[in-house]
């Protein structure tokens, strides 16, 4: 165990999760307001250009890393040298990464491990079915990724992960809103890793038209949605502006 003095502890690092409906403006707002240089780790099969254009930062210093497989991702994130030049690290999104990318790799690996006779029984259904062991692996691997990202934040990086919104999640039906994350173990325990967890919601003008940026809330007074606020400030909601949030 390494002991650090107060002077050695990085003061600027933050680990943040932002979740909300698709199309609400999470990615665009992050690109528009986060300190650069940025590295954007994309897990979704969509182009980033529309969000970059909407952000309107023609001089934005950004590199884009595209998810190909889990071993490549975890090896990249676990090496701090890969992030030396960046102020902000973005992972977009945890929902797609967990429910599609990583889940598919676990399912495929389990299917290939079965014998030929087993593969003949409902081959399509069995290839897309996550076993209890698979769910355990899914949670364990996501914890490893989150821990590695948390280490970057402790080294002074701004780390932001996004997720989609899920209403009344299976792992806690009492919640009206939560990050869309697969399984039970990881969603229940992941808040402990983050400094900030915010629900992103659309804003509308007097005529009901959507305006940008969206609003983010880091506290849930009635505990109806997942939220977390760690900081000295008392203003825990407002427009989604990363720079302003970091100064609260």
Secondary structure, DSSP 8 states (H G I E B T S, - for coil): -----GGGS-SS-EEEEEEE-TTSSHHHHHHHHS-SSEEEEE-SSS-SHHHHHHHT-TT--EEEEE---HHHHHHHHT-GGGGTT-SEEEEE-HHHIIIIIIHHHHHHHHHHHS-HHHHHSSHHHHHT---HHHHHHHHHHHHHHHHHHHHHHHTT-EEEEEEEEESS-TT-TT-SBEE--SSSHHHHHGGGG-SEEEEEEEEE-TTS-EEEEEEEE---TTS-B--B--SS-S--EEE--HHHHHH-
